Amino acid sequence: MKRLLSALEIAAYRTSLRCLALLLPLQDRAEWTKEWTSELWYVYQASVSPMWFAWQGHRTVIAFCLGAFHDARSLRQGTSQPTPSAVPYARSANHCLGVLALIVGLSVGFALVIPHVRTSFEPSPYRAPQTLVSIALDGYSETGLPTIPVEQYRSWRVRSQHLFSEFALYQLAHQRLHLSRGRTPTLTIVSVTPNLFSMLGVSAPQAAPRMVGQFPTLLLARSTWHTFFGEDPHVLGSVIMLGSQQVRITGVLNDNAWRLPSKADAWLVEPDDAASTLSAKSRAFVLARLSSASTLTLHGEHWKMPDPDPNEVTPTPPANFGGYECVAFSAVMRRPFNIFLFTLVLALLSLPATTSMPLGEYPSTSQSLSWRLRMRRWGFFYGKIALLLPIVFFSSLDLANFSSAIDPIHAQYIQIVASFCASLYALRWALRDQRARCPICLCQLTHPARIGEASRNFLAWNVTELICADGHGLLHVPETPTCWFATQRWLYLDASWSSLFVKSI
């Protein structure tokens, strides 16, 4: 019995050594395994067999196996060094552009997967979006807050208009939907006038509540129908408690059909276009349809005006009246890209304050840098910028809209912060990466060496020296910029240095 136990223990230790041999190249495994298994037998016999407490001997054998692990790891590190031809590629310009292109693909892929980002690039589902405008108080069009009193909306409806042919209203509210006992989720309910969907050009099933009886009409978003009703078709036509009132579910609307700046889980259709059930003092969002698309040519996509006067075609606000802002929906659709352009300009203005702008001093009289190499160098630099811009744009959109719970207004704030920080970091990295590359082969410079002392800044050299692995030149970077050595300098090496490098010039 004792002999069988010893055989099993030795077999277990041999198996562990064979597993460690997998760390080595195939041609070295057999010889390494023979050496260590032969030593294992002697260590086991000397440590385990004579001892009364076998566990103390096993500690010695385990320590022996750990030594085999360290030996295998050191041999692997010694035999797995990259070849000289493979080392430069990891630092080459093609490798850099390839990695950036891969990141572009990933950011675009995430944008196509995230619903809110994907729909922002799709064509508008609304009819003639260039003639559809939102109206808000002057200075509040970008806040995403309801600013128009309901009584003001009713006043506009009954007055003849020259600029607008139709008005519609919607108002947000958070109400509890009573599904069952103990299950009452709070949803974002949008109260809309019956003409809203027809004005937008969206097909909404049974949008008029008077056609379905005494109960108000409730339209569910498809995501709400899926989450809380399991896409049960029998729920259509049923009566359910919403807050303190009973409503009838009459249809389901696609989430993509709602592109207005507010989140909607369901829509409660008002009994008439005047929104008579809403408080006159409450505030809501107001949309209007322009009488003619030529108004945009006259005013642009964003203009200000006073209280619309039926007797004035192109009104001008009085001095003591703030007026209203009208924003075309076509401009709202471009808002994510406009935010990106705005943050990019801010990053460009902030860049000189955060990093050094010059790329360095390069001898212009050198014959080593032909016009073709200069074009290649600058093409690589602008190629990096061209790949970084879509990375910043799509990644900031992905971050701002990764969750459907994020409000559209909050998503804009997230995009502003993320886009500015990413743009500033990307531009800084592009400059620093360009300065750390050889102007000939565009590979990253290696082997930094410190030359001089800090006390010799004004008397002699105190720099960090980097060298091109292909022997094209040396780069001297001052530790402390001085009046005579303010930026990095490049020194070309002639052909006499080629024998010191693996790859010749």
Secondary structure, DSSP 8 states (H G I E B T S, - for coil): -HHHHHHHHHHHHHHHHHHHHTTS-HHHHHHHHHHHHHHHHHHHHHHTTT-SSHHHHHHHHHHHHHHHHHHHHHHHHHH----TTTHHHHTSHHHHHHHHHHHHHHHHHHHHHSHHHHHHTS---SSSGGGEEEEEETT-TTTT---EEHHHHHHHHHS--SSEEEEEEEEEEEEEEE-BTTB--EEEEEEE-TTHHHHHT---TT--GGGG-SS-EEEEEHHHHHHHHTT-GGGTT-EEEETTEEEEEEEEE-GGG--SSS--SEEEE-SSTT-TTS-TTSEEEEEEEES-THHHHHH-SEEEESS--TT-SS----TT---EEEEEHHHHHTHHHHHHHHHHHHHHHHHHHHS-----B--TT-SSS-HHHHHHHHHHHHHHHHHHHHHHHHHHHHHHTSSTTS-HHHHHHHHHHHHHHHHHHHHHHHHHHHHTB-TTT--B-EEEEEEE-GGGTTTS-EEEEEE-TTSSEEEEEESS--SSS-S-EEEE--GGGGGGSSS--
